[in-house]
Amino acid sequence: MGEYVKADALPDAFNISGLSIAVGMVIAAVVVFILGSWMAKKSKGSVSSQV
């Protein structure tokens, strides 16, 4: 237990560089932000839990 296994990290598991993973995560975050902004503009108002 507690030993390092080769596939413990994403770069090792997928055999790609850590920088590539970081760039991919930043791009994914930007896409989610843009999609969320677009969906908020398309909605007819803010979403609330009140009826």
PDB file of all heavy atoms in Angstrom:
ATOM      1  N   MET A   1       0.829  -1.186   0.000  1.00  0.00           N
ATOM      2  CA  MET A   1       0.000   0.000   0.000  1.00  0.00           C
ATOM      3  C   MET A   1       0.870   1.246   0.000  1.00  0.00           C
ATOM      4  O   MET A   1       1.913   1.272   0.617  1.00  0.00           O
ATOM      5  CB  MET A   1      -0.899   0.028   1.228  1.00  0.00           C
ATOM      6  CG  MET A   1      -2.161  -0.700   1.082  1.00  0.00           C
ATOM      7  SD  MET A   1      -3.217  -0.185   2.460  1.00  0.00           S
ATOM      8  CE  MET A   1      -4.727  -0.803   1.880  1.00  0.00           C
ATOM      9  N   GLY A   2       0.363   2.272  -0.656  1.00  0.00           N
ATOM     10  CA  GLY A   2       1.090   3.521  -0.678  1.00  0.00           C
ATOM     11  C   GLY A   2       2.250   3.551  -1.647  1.00  0.00           C
ATOM     12  O   GLY A   2       2.960   4.528  -1.725  1.00  0.00           O
ATOM     13  N   GLU A   3       2.459   2.474  -2.388  1.00  0.00           N
ATOM     14  CA  GLU A   3       3.544   2.461  -3.346  1.00  0.00           C
ATOM     15  C   GLU A   3       3.118   3.158  -4.632  1.00  0.00           C
ATOM     16  O   GLU A   3       1.954   3.211  -4.969  1.00  0.00           O
ATOM     17  CB  GLU A   3       3.941   1.013  -3.677  1.00  0.00           C
ATOM     18  CG  GLU A   3       4.541   0.263  -2.519  1.00  0.00           C
ATOM     19  CD  GLU A   3       4.905  -1.159  -2.891  1.00  0.00           C
ATOM     20  OE1 GLU A   3       5.124  -1.421  -4.087  1.00  0.00           O
ATOM     21  OE2 GLU A   3       4.963  -1.994  -1.987  1.00  0.00           O
ATOM     22  N   TYR A   4       4.095   3.685  -5.319  1.00  0.00           N
ATOM     23  CA  TYR A   4       3.823   4.333  -6.601  1.00  0.00           C
ATOM     24  C   TYR A   4       3.654   3.265  -7.674  1.00  0.00           C
ATOM     25  O   TYR A   4       4.489   2.398  -7.842  1.00  0.00           O
ATOM     26  CB  TYR A   4       4.973   5.271  -6.974  1.00  0.00           C
ATOM     27  CG  TYR A   4       4.780   5.928  -8.310  1.00  0.00           C
ATOM     28  CD1 TYR A   4       3.936   7.008  -8.458  1.00  0.00           C
ATOM     29  CD2 TYR A   4       5.432   5.441  -9.426  1.00  0.00           C
ATOM     30  CE1 TYR A   4       3.750   7.601  -9.697  1.00  0.00           C
ATOM     31  CE2 TYR A   4       5.260   6.029 -10.661  1.00  0.00           C
ATOM     32  CZ  TYR A   4       4.417   7.109 -10.790  1.00  0.00           C
ATOM     33  OH  TYR A   4       4.238   7.682 -12.023  1.00  0.00           O
ATOM     34  N   VAL A   5       2.536   3.342  -8.358  1.00  0.00           N
ATOM     35  CA  VAL A   5       2.274   2.442  -9.475  1.00  0.00           C
ATOM     36  C   VAL A   5       2.406   3.271 -10.742  1.00  0.00           C
ATOM     37  O   VAL A   5       2.047   4.449 -10.762  1.00  0.00           O
ATOM     38  CB  VAL A   5       0.855   1.829  -9.357  1.00  0.00           C
ATOM     39  CG1 VAL A   5       0.553   0.919 -10.532  1.00  0.00           C
ATOM     40  CG2 VAL A   5       0.730   1.056  -8.059  1.00  0.00           C
ATOM     41  N   LYS A   6       2.912   2.685 -11.809  1.00  0.00           N
ATOM     42  CA  LYS A   6       3.211   3.445 -13.019  1.00  0.00           C
ATOM     43  C   LYS A   6       2.013   4.239 -13.533  1.00  0.00           C
ATOM     44  O   LYS A   6       2.159   5.344 -14.025  1.00  0.00           O
ATOM     45  CB  LYS A   6       3.717   2.508 -14.109  1.00  0.00           C
ATOM     46  CG  LYS A   6       4.119   3.259 -15.362  1.00  0.00           C
ATOM     47  CD  LYS A   6       5.044   2.453 -16.217  1.00  0.00           C
ATOM     48  CE  LYS A   6       5.410   3.149 -17.486  1.00  0.00           C
ATOM     49  NZ  LYS A   6       6.042   4.418 -17.375  1.00  0.00           N
ATOM     50  N   ALA A   7       0.811   3.724 -13.426  1.00  0.00           N
ATOM     51  CA  ALA A   7      -0.361   4.414 -13.975  1.00  0.00           C
ATOM     52  C   ALA A   7      -1.086   5.255 -12.930  1.00  0.00           C
ATOM     53  O   ALA A   7      -2.260   5.529 -13.059  1.00  0.00           O
ATOM     54  CB  ALA A   7      -1.306   3.404 -14.596  1.00  0.00           C
ATOM     55  N   ASP A   8      -0.384   5.686 -11.881  1.00  0.00           N
ATOM     56  CA  ASP A   8      -1.010   6.526 -10.867  1.00  0.00           C
ATOM     57  C   ASP A   8      -1.263   7.945 -11.369  1.00  0.00           C
ATOM     58  O   ASP A   8      -2.119   8.634 -10.838  1.00  0.00           O
ATOM     59  CB  ASP A   8      -0.149   6.610  -9.614  1.00  0.00           C
ATOM     60  CG  ASP A   8      -0.421   5.473  -8.651  1.00  0.00           C
ATOM     61  OD1 ASP A   8      -1.379   4.725  -8.885  1.00  0.00           O
ATOM     62  OD2 ASP A   8       0.327   5.352  -7.676  1.00  0.00           O
ATOM     63  N   ALA A   9      -0.542   8.386 -12.346  1.00  0.00           N
ATOM     64  CA  ALA A   9      -0.692   9.736 -12.868  1.00  0.00           C
ATOM     65  C   ALA A   9      -1.191   9.672 -14.317  1.00  0.00           C
ATOM     66  O   ALA A   9      -0.896   8.731 -15.042  1.00  0.00           O
ATOM     67  CB  ALA A   9       0.644  10.468 -12.814  1.00  0.00           C
ATOM     68  N   LEU A  10      -1.952  10.681 -14.712  1.00  0.00           N
ATOM     69  CA  LEU A  10      -2.506  10.691 -16.069  1.00  0.00           C
ATOM     70  C   LEU A  10      -1.430  10.633 -17.158  1.00  0.00           C
ATOM     71  O   LEU A  10      -1.604   9.917 -18.140  1.00  0.00           O
ATOM     72  CB  LEU A  10      -3.392  11.918 -16.267  1.00  0.00           C
ATOM     73  CG  LEU A  10      -4.757  11.863 -15.597  1.00  0.00           C
ATOM     74  CD1 LEU A  10      -5.486  13.187 -15.781  1.00  0.00           C
ATOM     75  CD2 LEU A  10      -5.588  10.730 -16.130  1.00  0.00           C
ATOM     76  N   PRO A  11      -0.329  11.382 -17.021  1.00  0.00           N
ATOM     77  CA  PRO A  11       0.687  11.284 -18.074  1.00  0.00           C
ATOM     78  C   PRO A  11       1.225   9.865 -18.254  1.00  0.00           C
ATOM     79  O   PRO A  11       1.477   9.423 -19.377  1.00  0.00           O
ATOM     80  CB  PRO A  11       1.792  12.222 -17.604  1.00  0.00           C
ATOM     81  CG  PRO A  11       1.112  13.193 -16.712  1.00  0.00           C
ATOM     82  CD  PRO A  11       0.014  12.419 -16.053  1.00  0.00           C
ATOM     83  N   ASP A  12       1.371   9.146 -17.155  1.00  0.00           N
ATOM     84  CA  ASP A  12       1.860   7.768 -17.252  1.00  0.00           C
ATOM     85  C   ASP A  12       0.781   6.837 -17.793  1.00  0.00           C
ATOM     86  O   ASP A  12       1.064   5.938 -18.579  1.00  0.00           O
ATOM     87  CB  ASP A  12       2.326   7.274 -15.881  1.00  0.00           C
ATOM     88  CG  ASP A  12       3.530   8.038 -15.385  1.00  0.00           C
ATOM     89  OD1 ASP A  12       4.306   8.526 -16.235  1.00  0.00           O
ATOM     90  OD2 ASP A  12       3.687   8.161 -14.156  1.00  0.00           O
ATOM     91  N   ALA A  13      -0.451   7.054 -17.373  1.00  0.00           N
ATOM     92  CA  ALA A  13      -1.541   6.173 -17.796  1.00  0.00           C
ATOM     93  C   ALA A  13      -1.801   6.292 -19.295  1.00  0.00           C
ATOM     94  O   ALA A  13      -2.070   5.292 -19.963  1.00  0.00           O
ATOM     95  CB  ALA A  13      -2.807   6.496 -17.015  1.00  0.00           C
ATOM     96  N   PHE A  14      -1.737   7.516 -19.820  1.00  0.00           N
ATOM     97  CA  PHE A  14      -2.037   7.725 -21.237  1.00  0.00           C
ATOM     98  C   PHE A  14      -0.800   7.929 -22.090  1.00  0.00           C
ATOM     99  O   PHE A  14      -0.900   8.146 -23.291  1.00  0.00           O
ATOM    100  CB  PHE A  14      -2.990   8.911 -21.396  1.00  0.00           C
ATOM    101  CG  PHE A  14      -4.336   8.664 -20.769  1.00  0.00           C
ATOM    102  CD1 PHE A  14      -4.717   9.332 -19.627  1.00  0.00           C
ATOM    103  CD2 PHE A  14      -5.205   7.739 -21.324  1.00  0.00           C
ATOM    104  CE1 PHE A  14      -5.955   9.102 -19.046  1.00  0.00           C
ATOM    105  CE2 PHE A  14      -6.445   7.505 -20.755  1.00  0.00           C
ATOM    106  CZ  PHE A  14      -6.816   8.178 -19.610  1.00  0.00           C
ATOM    107  N   ASN A  15       0.357   7.906 -21.469  1.00  0.00           N
ATOM    108  CA  ASN A  15       1.633   8.034 -22.168  1.00  0.00           C
ATOM    109  C   ASN A  15       1.726   9.332 -22.972  1.00  0.00           C
ATOM    110  O   ASN A  15       2.140   9.330 -24.127  1.00  0.00           O
ATOM    111  CB  ASN A  15       1.880   6.808 -23.063  1.00  0.00           C
ATOM    112  CG  ASN A  15       3.348   6.668 -23.421  1.00  0.00           C
ATOM    113  OD1 ASN A  15       4.201   7.153 -22.704  1.00  0.00           O
ATOM    114  ND2 ASN A  15       3.616   6.006 -24.519  1.00  0.00           N
ATOM    115  N   ILE A  16       1.284  10.443 -22.346  1.00  0.00           N
ATOM    116  CA  ILE A  16       1.413  11.767 -22.955  1.00  0.00           C
ATOM    117  C   ILE A  16       2.026  12.700 -21.915  1.00  0.00           C
ATOM    118  O   ILE A  16       2.065  12.387 -20.725  1.00  0.00           O
ATOM    119  CB  ILE A  16       0.062  12.319 -23.457  1.00  0.00           C
ATOM    120  CG1 ILE A  16      -0.969  12.353 -22.337  1.00  0.00           C
ATOM    121  CG2 ILE A  16      -0.456  11.542 -24.630  1.00  0.00           C
ATOM    122  CD1 ILE A  16      -2.292  12.959 -22.744  1.00  0.00           C
ATOM    123  N   SER A  17       2.466  13.860 -22.363  1.00  0.00           N
ATOM    124  CA  SER A  17       3.147  14.774 -21.447  1.00  0.00           C
ATOM    125  C   SER A  17       2.165  15.449 -20.496  1.00  0.00           C
ATOM    126  O   SER A  17       0.987  15.620 -20.816  1.00  0.00           O
ATOM    127  CB  SER A  17       3.915  15.839 -22.233  1.00  0.00           C
ATOM    128  OG  SER A  17       3.015  16.729 -22.849  1.00  0.00           O
ATOM    129  N   GLY A  18       2.665  15.844 -19.358  1.00  0.00           N
ATOM    130  CA  GLY A  18       1.847  16.554 -18.380  1.00  0.00           C
ATOM    131  C   GLY A  18       1.368  17.893 -18.903  1.00  0.00           C
ATOM    132  O   GLY A  18       0.273  18.340 -18.579  1.00  0.00           O
ATOM    133  N   LEU A  19       2.186  18.541 -19.715  1.00  0.00           N
ATOM    134  CA  LEU A  19       1.795  19.823 -20.301  1.00  0.00           C
ATOM    135  C   LEU A  19       0.589  19.653 -21.210  1.00  0.00           C
ATOM    136  O   LEU A  19      -0.321  20.491 -21.214  1.00  0.00           O
ATOM    137  CB  LEU A  19       2.970  20.426 -21.074  1.00  0.00           C
ATOM    138  CG  LEU A  19       2.715  21.782 -21.710  1.00  0.00           C
ATOM    139  CD1 LEU A  19       2.375  22.815 -20.642  1.00  0.00           C
ATOM    140  CD2 LEU A  19       3.916  22.224 -22.516  1.00  0.00           C
ATOM    141  N   SER A  20       0.543  18.563 -21.963  1.00  0.00           N
ATOM    142  CA  SER A  20      -0.600  18.304 -22.839  1.00  0.00           C
ATOM    143  C   SER A  20      -1.879  18.144 -22.030  1.00  0.00           C
ATOM    144  O   SER A  20      -2.940  18.639 -22.420  1.00  0.00           O
ATOM    145  CB  SER A  20      -0.370  17.049 -23.671  1.00  0.00           C
ATOM    146  OG  SER A  20       0.738  17.200 -24.505  1.00  0.00           O
ATOM    147  N   ILE A  21      -1.791  17.487 -20.912  1.00  0.00           N
ATOM    148  CA  ILE A  21      -2.959  17.305 -20.055  1.00  0.00           C
ATOM    149  C   ILE A  21      -3.397  18.648 -19.472  1.00  0.00           C
ATOM    150  O   ILE A  21      -4.586  18.962 -19.440  1.00  0.00           O
ATOM    151  CB  ILE A  21      -2.672  16.273 -18.953  1.00  0.00           C
ATOM    152  CG1 ILE A  21      -2.532  14.892 -19.587  1.00  0.00           C
ATOM    153  CG2 ILE A  21      -3.753  16.281 -17.894  1.00  0.00           C
ATOM    154  CD1 ILE A  21      -2.126  13.806 -18.651  1.00  0.00           C
ATOM    155  N   ALA A  22      -2.445  19.451 -19.037  1.00  0.00           N
ATOM    156  CA  ALA A  22      -2.770  20.762 -18.479  1.00  0.00           C
ATOM    157  C   ALA A  22      -3.441  21.654 -19.523  1.00  0.00           C
ATOM    158  O   ALA A  22      -4.437  22.321 -19.238  1.00  0.00           O
ATOM    159  CB  ALA A  22      -1.509  21.426 -17.939  1.00  0.00           C
ATOM    160  N   VAL A  23      -2.901  21.661 -20.731  1.00  0.00           N
ATOM    161  CA  VAL A  23      -3.489  22.461 -21.811  1.00  0.00           C
ATOM    162  C   VAL A  23      -4.897  21.962 -22.126  1.00  0.00           C
ATOM    163  O   VAL A  23      -5.829  22.761 -22.298  1.00  0.00           O
ATOM    164  CB  VAL A  23      -2.592  22.430 -23.068  1.00  0.00           C
ATOM    165  CG1 VAL A  23      -3.299  23.013 -24.268  1.00  0.00           C
ATOM    166  CG2 VAL A  23      -1.293  23.183 -22.798  1.00  0.00           C
ATOM    167  N   GLY A  24      -5.077  20.649 -22.178  1.00  0.00           N
ATOM    168  CA  GLY A  24      -6.405  20.084 -22.444  1.00  0.00           C
ATOM    169  C   GLY A  24      -7.412  20.450 -21.369  1.00  0.00           C
ATOM    170  O   GLY A  24      -8.572  20.752 -21.667  1.00  0.00           O
ATOM    171  N   MET A  25      -6.981  20.469 -20.110  1.00  0.00           N
ATOM    172  CA  MET A  25      -7.882  20.837 -19.021  1.00  0.00           C
ATOM    173  C   MET A  25      -8.254  22.316 -19.072  1.00  0.00           C
ATOM    174  O   MET A  25      -9.404  22.687 -18.803  1.00  0.00           O
ATOM    175  CB  MET A  25      -7.253  20.475 -17.681  1.00  0.00           C
ATOM    176  CG  MET A  25      -7.140  18.982 -17.482  1.00  0.00           C
ATOM    177  SD  MET A  25      -6.297  18.532 -15.970  1.00  0.00           S
ATOM    178  CE  MET A  25      -7.622  18.773 -14.803  1.00  0.00           C
ATOM    179  N   VAL A  26      -7.308  23.162 -19.431  1.00  0.00           N
ATOM    180  CA  VAL A  26      -7.600  24.593 -19.561  1.00  0.00           C
ATOM    181  C   VAL A  26      -8.581  24.822 -20.707  1.00  0.00           C
ATOM    182  O   VAL A  26      -9.550  25.587 -20.566  1.00  0.00           O
ATOM    183  CB  VAL A  26      -6.301  25.409 -19.768  1.00  0.00           C
ATOM    184  CG1 VAL A  26      -6.601  26.830 -20.191  1.00  0.00           C
ATOM    185  CG2 VAL A  26      -5.471  25.390 -18.507  1.00  0.00           C
ATOM    186  N   ILE A  27      -8.364  24.160 -21.828  1.00  0.00           N
ATOM    187  CA  ILE A  27      -9.282  24.286 -22.969  1.00  0.00           C
ATOM    188  C   ILE A  27     -10.676  23.802 -22.586  1.00  0.00           C
ATOM    189  O   ILE A  27     -11.683  24.441 -22.910  1.00  0.00           O
ATOM    190  CB  ILE A  27      -8.736  23.529 -24.198  1.00  0.00           C
ATOM    191  CG1 ILE A  27      -7.497  24.250 -24.737  1.00  0.00           C
ATOM    192  CG2 ILE A  27      -9.800  23.392 -25.275  1.00  0.00           C
ATOM    193  CD1 ILE A  27      -6.752  23.491 -25.808  1.00  0.00           C
ATOM    194  N   ALA A  28     -10.759  22.685 -21.875  1.00  0.00           N
ATOM    195  CA  ALA A  28     -12.055  22.161 -21.440  1.00  0.00           C
ATOM    196  C   ALA A  28     -12.757  23.155 -20.515  1.00  0.00           C
ATOM    197  O   ALA A  28     -13.966  23.369 -20.628  1.00  0.00           O
ATOM    198  CB  ALA A  28     -11.873  20.819 -20.752  1.00  0.00           C
ATOM    199  N   ALA A  29     -12.023  23.783 -19.604  1.00  0.00           N
ATOM    200  CA  ALA A  29     -12.623  24.764 -18.693  1.00  0.00           C
ATOM    201  C   ALA A  29     -13.154  25.972 -19.460  1.00  0.00           C
ATOM    202  O   ALA A  29     -14.243  26.477 -19.162  1.00  0.00           O
ATOM    203  CB  ALA A  29     -11.598  25.203 -17.644  1.00  0.00           C
ATOM    204  N   VAL A  30     -12.414  26.437 -20.460  1.00  0.00           N
ATOM    205  CA  VAL A  30     -12.852  27.573 -21.263  1.00  0.00           C
ATOM    206  C   VAL A  30     -14.111  27.208 -22.043  1.00  0.00           C
ATOM    207  O   VAL A  30     -15.063  28.000 -22.123  1.00  0.00           O
ATOM    208  CB  VAL A  30     -11.715  28.045 -22.197  1.00  0.00           C
ATOM    209  CG1 VAL A  30     -12.222  29.050 -23.220  1.00  0.00           C
ATOM    210  CG2 VAL A  30     -10.579  28.642 -21.382  1.00  0.00           C
ATOM    211  N   VAL A  31     -14.147  26.019 -22.619  1.00  0.00           N
ATOM    212  CA  VAL A  31     -15.318  25.573 -23.377  1.00  0.00           C
ATOM    213  C   VAL A  31     -16.544  25.490 -22.466  1.00  0.00           C
ATOM    214  O   VAL A  31     -17.639  25.931 -22.845  1.00  0.00           O
ATOM    215  CB  VAL A  31     -15.048  24.221 -24.074  1.00  0.00           C
ATOM    216  CG1 VAL A  31     -16.323  23.613 -24.622  1.00  0.00           C
ATOM    217  CG2 VAL A  31     -14.029  24.403 -25.185  1.00  0.00           C
ATOM    218  N   VAL A  32     -16.388  24.958 -21.268  1.00  0.00           N
ATOM    219  CA  VAL A  32     -17.508  24.868 -20.327  1.00  0.00           C
ATOM    220  C   VAL A  32     -17.985  26.264 -19.938  1.00  0.00           C
ATOM    221  O   VAL A  32     -19.191  26.510 -19.855  1.00  0.00           O
ATOM    222  CB  VAL A  32     -17.106  24.050 -19.087  1.00  0.00           C
ATOM    223  CG1 VAL A  32     -18.116  24.205 -17.964  1.00  0.00           C
ATOM    224  CG2 VAL A  32     -16.937  22.589 -19.465  1.00  0.00           C
ATOM    225  N   PHE A  33     -17.063  27.195 -19.722  1.00  0.00           N
ATOM    226  CA  PHE A  33     -17.445  28.562 -19.388  1.00  0.00           C
ATOM    227  C   PHE A  33     -18.226  29.204 -20.532  1.00  0.00           C
ATOM    228  O   PHE A  33     -19.264  29.837 -20.314  1.00  0.00           O
ATOM    229  CB  PHE A  33     -16.200  29.395 -19.070  1.00  0.00           C
ATOM    230  CG  PHE A  33     -16.496  30.836 -18.793  1.00  0.00           C
ATOM    231  CD1 PHE A  33     -17.008  31.222 -17.573  1.00  0.00           C
ATOM    232  CD2 PHE A  33     -16.272  31.805 -19.757  1.00  0.00           C
ATOM    233  CE1 PHE A  33     -17.295  32.557 -17.308  1.00  0.00           C
ATOM    234  CE2 PHE A  33     -16.560  33.133 -19.512  1.00  0.00           C
ATOM    235  CZ  PHE A  33     -17.067  33.515 -18.284  1.00  0.00           C
ATOM    236  N   ILE A  34     -17.741  29.041 -21.760  1.00  0.00           N
ATOM    237  CA  ILE A  34     -18.423  29.624 -22.919  1.00  0.00           C
ATOM    238  C   ILE A  34     -19.796  28.992 -23.106  1.00  0.00           C
ATOM    239  O   ILE A  34     -20.783  29.695 -23.351  1.00  0.00           O
ATOM    240  CB  ILE A  34     -17.551  29.471 -24.183  1.00  0.00           C
ATOM    241  CG1 ILE A  34     -16.309  30.363 -24.071  1.00  0.00           C
ATOM    242  CG2 ILE A  34     -18.343  29.805 -25.439  1.00  0.00           C
ATOM    243  CD1 ILE A  34     -15.275  30.126 -25.141  1.00  0.00           C
ATOM    244  N   LEU A  35     -19.875  27.679 -22.978  1.00  0.00           N
ATOM    245  CA  LEU A  35     -21.155  26.994 -23.117  1.00  0.00           C
ATOM    246  C   LEU A  35     -22.131  27.444 -22.022  1.00  0.00           C
ATOM    247  O   LEU A  35     -23.308  27.687 -22.297  1.00  0.00           O
ATOM    248  CB  LEU A  35     -20.951  25.482 -23.058  1.00  0.00           C
ATOM    249  CG  LEU A  35     -22.199  24.620 -23.230  1.00  0.00           C
ATOM    250  CD1 LEU A  35     -22.802  24.841 -24.609  1.00  0.00           C
ATOM    251  CD2 LEU A  35     -21.860  23.159 -23.022  1.00  0.00           C
ATOM    252  N   GLY A  36     -21.665  27.585 -20.809  1.00  0.00           N
ATOM    253  CA  GLY A  36     -22.519  28.047 -19.718  1.00  0.00           C
ATOM    254  C   GLY A  36     -23.007  29.472 -19.935  1.00  0.00           C
ATOM    255  O   GLY A  36     -24.173  29.788 -19.679  1.00  0.00           O
ATOM    256  N   SER A  37     -22.134  30.325 -20.427  1.00  0.00           N
ATOM    257  CA  SER A  37     -22.532  31.701 -20.723  1.00  0.00           C
ATOM    258  C   SER A  37     -23.584  31.733 -21.823  1.00  0.00           C
ATOM    259  O   SER A  37     -24.568  32.477 -21.745  1.00  0.00           O
ATOM    260  CB  SER A  37     -21.318  32.531 -21.149  1.00  0.00           C
ATOM    261  OG  SER A  37     -20.397  32.626 -20.108  1.00  0.00           O
ATOM    262  N   TRP A  38     -23.390  30.931 -22.843  1.00  0.00           N
ATOM    263  CA  TRP A  38     -24.342  30.868 -23.952  1.00  0.00           C
ATOM    264  C   TRP A  38     -25.696  30.361 -23.462  1.00  0.00           C
ATOM    265  O   TRP A  38     -26.739  30.904 -23.827  1.00  0.00           O
ATOM    266  CB  TRP A  38     -23.794  29.963 -25.062  1.00  0.00           C
ATOM    267  CG  TRP A  38     -24.729  29.799 -26.208  1.00  0.00           C
ATOM    268  CD1 TRP A  38     -24.955  30.701 -27.211  1.00  0.00           C
ATOM    269  CD2 TRP A  38     -25.574  28.674 -26.473  1.00  0.00           C
ATOM    270  NE1 TRP A  38     -25.884  30.189 -28.088  1.00  0.00           N
ATOM    271  CE2 TRP A  38     -26.276  28.948 -27.652  1.00  0.00           C
ATOM    272  CE3 TRP A  38     -25.781  27.462 -25.828  1.00  0.00           C
ATOM    273  CZ2 TRP A  38     -27.195  28.058 -28.185  1.00  0.00           C
ATOM    274  CZ3 TRP A  38     -26.687  26.579 -26.356  1.00  0.00           C
ATOM    275  CH2 TRP A  38     -27.381  26.870 -27.525  1.00  0.00           C
ATOM    276  N   MET A  39     -25.683  29.325 -22.630  1.00  0.00           N
ATOM    277  CA  MET A  39     -26.937  28.780 -22.113  1.00  0.00           C
ATOM    278  C   MET A  39     -27.635  29.784 -21.198  1.00  0.00           C
ATOM    279  O   MET A  39     -28.867  29.873 -21.197  1.00  0.00           O
ATOM    280  CB  MET A  39     -26.674  27.471 -21.372  1.00  0.00           C
ATOM    281  CG  MET A  39     -26.268  26.346 -22.288  1.00  0.00           C
ATOM    282  SD  MET A  39     -25.846  24.841 -21.410  1.00  0.00           S
ATOM    283  CE  MET A  39     -27.446  24.305 -20.878  1.00  0.00           C
ATOM    284  N   ALA A  40     -26.893  30.554 -20.419  1.00  0.00           N
ATOM    285  CA  ALA A  40     -27.495  31.558 -19.543  1.00  0.00           C
ATOM    286  C   ALA A  40     -28.152  32.662 -20.356  1.00  0.00           C
ATOM    287  O   ALA A  40     -29.226  33.156 -19.991  1.00  0.00           O
ATOM    288  CB  ALA A  40     -26.440  32.140 -18.615  1.00  0.00           C
ATOM    289  N   LYS A  41     -27.534  33.035 -21.463  1.00  0.00           N
ATOM    290  CA  LYS A  41     -28.122  34.073 -22.319  1.00  0.00           C
ATOM    291  C   LYS A  41     -29.382  33.562 -23.012  1.00  0.00           C
ATOM    292  O   LYS A  41     -30.316  34.326 -23.245  1.00  0.00           O
ATOM    293  CB  LYS A  41     -27.108  34.519 -23.368  1.00  0.00           C
ATOM    294  CG  LYS A  41     -25.981  35.341 -22.797  1.00  0.00           C
ATOM    295  CD  LYS A  41     -24.980  35.703 -23.879  1.00  0.00           C
ATOM    296  CE  LYS A  41     -23.772  36.370 -23.272  1.00  0.00           C
ATOM    297  NZ  LYS A  41     -22.723  36.630 -24.265  1.00  0.00           N
ATOM    298  N   LYS A  42     -29.416  32.279 -23.350  1.00  0.00           N
ATOM    299  CA  LYS A  42     -30.563  31.696 -24.051  1.00  0.00           C
ATOM    300  C   LYS A  42     -31.753  31.462 -23.120  1.00  0.00           C
ATOM    301  O   LYS A  42     -32.883  31.361 -23.577  1.00  0.00           O
ATOM    302  CB  LYS A  42     -30.179  30.381 -24.726  1.00  0.00           C
ATOM    303  CG  LYS A  42     -29.307  30.535 -25.923  1.00  0.00           C
ATOM    304  CD  LYS A  42     -30.109  31.153 -27.016  1.00  0.00           C
ATOM    305  CE  LYS A  42     -29.428  30.957 -28.352  1.00  0.00           C
ATOM    306  NZ  LYS A  42     -30.188  31.556 -29.430  1.00  0.00           N
ATOM    307  N   SER A  43     -31.498  31.335 -21.809  1.00  0.00           N
ATOM    308  CA  SER A  43     -32.596  31.057 -20.886  1.00  0.00           C
ATOM    309  C   SER A  43     -33.458  32.293 -20.707  1.00  0.00           C
ATOM    310  O   SER A  43     -33.044  33.411 -20.996  1.00  0.00           O
ATOM    311  CB  SER A  43     -32.059  30.567 -19.546  1.00  0.00           C
ATOM    312  OG  SER A  43     -31.424  31.634 -18.878  1.00  0.00           O
ATOM    313  N   LYS A  44     -34.647  32.114 -20.196  1.00  0.00           N
ATOM    314  CA  LYS A  44     -35.591  33.238 -20.034  1.00  0.00           C
ATOM    315  C   LYS A  44     -35.456  33.897 -18.672  1.00  0.00           C
ATOM    316  O   LYS A  44     -36.379  34.517 -18.199  1.00  0.00           O
ATOM    317  CB  LYS A  44     -37.008  32.711 -20.226  1.00  0.00           C
ATOM    318  CG  LYS A  44     -37.243  32.197 -21.615  1.00  0.00           C
ATOM    319  CD  LYS A  44     -38.661  31.747 -21.809  1.00  0.00           C
ATOM    320  CE  LYS A  44     -38.741  31.072 -23.151  1.00  0.00           C
ATOM    321  NZ  LYS A  44     -39.723  31.488 -24.020  1.00  0.00           N
ATOM    322  N   GLY A  45     -34.382  33.739 -18.019  1.00  0.00           N
ATOM    323  CA  GLY A  45     -34.163  34.352 -16.717  1.00  0.00           C
ATOM    324  C   GLY A  45     -33.304  33.443 -15.861  1.00  0.00           C
ATOM    325  O   GLY A  45     -32.893  32.381 -16.271  1.00  0.00           O
ATOM    326  N   SER A  46     -33.075  33.893 -14.664  1.00  0.00           N
ATOM    327  CA  SER A  46     -32.242  33.100 -13.778  1.00  0.00           C
ATOM    328  C   SER A  46     -33.007  31.881 -13.263  1.00  0.00           C
ATOM    329  O   SER A  46     -34.220  31.903 -13.142  1.00  0.00           O
ATOM    330  CB  SER A  46     -31.747  33.948 -12.611  1.00  0.00           C
ATOM    331  OG  SER A  46     -32.855  34.405 -11.874  1.00  0.00           O
ATOM    332  N   VAL A  47     -32.289  30.859 -12.956  1.00  0.00           N
ATOM    333  CA  VAL A  47     -32.877  29.639 -12.441  1.00  0.00           C
ATOM    334  C   VAL A  47     -32.931  29.728 -10.925  1.00  0.00           C
ATOM    335  O   VAL A  47     -31.941  30.100 -10.288  1.00  0.00           O
ATOM    336  CB  VAL A  47     -32.037  28.409 -12.869  1.00  0.00           C
ATOM    337  CG1 VAL A  47     -32.599  27.142 -12.264  1.00  0.00           C
ATOM    338  CG2 VAL A  47     -31.972  28.319 -14.376  1.00  0.00           C
ATOM    339  N   SER A  48     -34.068  29.419 -10.351  1.00  0.00           N
ATOM    340  CA  SER A  48     -34.192  29.433  -8.898  1.00  0.00           C
ATOM    341  C   SER A  48     -34.980  28.222  -8.423  1.00  0.00           C
ATOM    342  O   SER A  48     -35.653  27.561  -9.219  1.00  0.00           O
ATOM    343  CB  SER A  48     -34.856  30.717  -8.407  1.00  0.00           C
ATOM    344  OG  SER A  48     -36.216  30.714  -8.758  1.00  0.00           O
ATOM    345  N   SER A  49     -34.931  27.971  -7.145  1.00  0.00           N
ATOM    346  CA  SER A  49     -35.646  26.829  -6.593  1.00  0.00           C
ATOM    347  C   SER A  49     -37.050  27.210  -6.128  1.00  0.00           C
ATOM    348  O   SER A  49     -37.807  26.362  -5.688  1.00  0.00           O
ATOM    349  CB  SER A  49     -34.860  26.219  -5.439  1.00  0.00           C
ATOM    350  OG  SER A  49     -34.714  27.188  -4.426  1.00  0.00           O
ATOM    351  N   GLN A  50     -37.369  28.472  -6.197  1.00  0.00           N
ATOM    352  CA  GLN A  50     -38.691  28.929  -5.765  1.00  0.00           C
ATOM    353  C   GLN A  50     -39.715  28.723  -6.869  1.00  0.00           C
ATOM    354  O   GLN A  50     -39.425  28.906  -8.035  1.00  0.00           O
ATOM    355  CB  GLN A  50     -38.638  30.392  -5.370  1.00  0.00           C
ATOM    356  CG  GLN A  50     -37.716  30.642  -4.186  1.00  0.00           C
ATOM    357  CD  GLN A  50     -37.609  32.100  -3.856  1.00  0.00           C
ATOM    358  OE1 GLN A  50     -38.133  32.930  -4.564  1.00  0.00           O
ATOM    359  NE2 GLN A  50     -36.906  32.409  -2.773  1.00  0.00           N
ATOM    360  N   VAL A  51     -40.929  28.357  -6.450  1.00  0.00           N
ATOM    361  CA  VAL A  51     -41.998  28.102  -7.434  1.00  0.00           C
ATOM    362  C   VAL A  51     -42.809  29.352  -7.642  1.00  0.00           C
ATOM    363  O   VAL A  51     -43.090  30.114  -6.804  1.00  0.00           O
ATOM    364  CB  VAL A  51     -42.907  26.951  -6.942  1.00  0.00           C
ATOM    365  CG1 VAL A  51     -44.047  26.725  -7.910  1.00  0.00           C
ATOM    366  CG2 VAL A  51     -42.080  25.721  -6.736  1.00  0.00           C
TER     367      VAL A  51
END
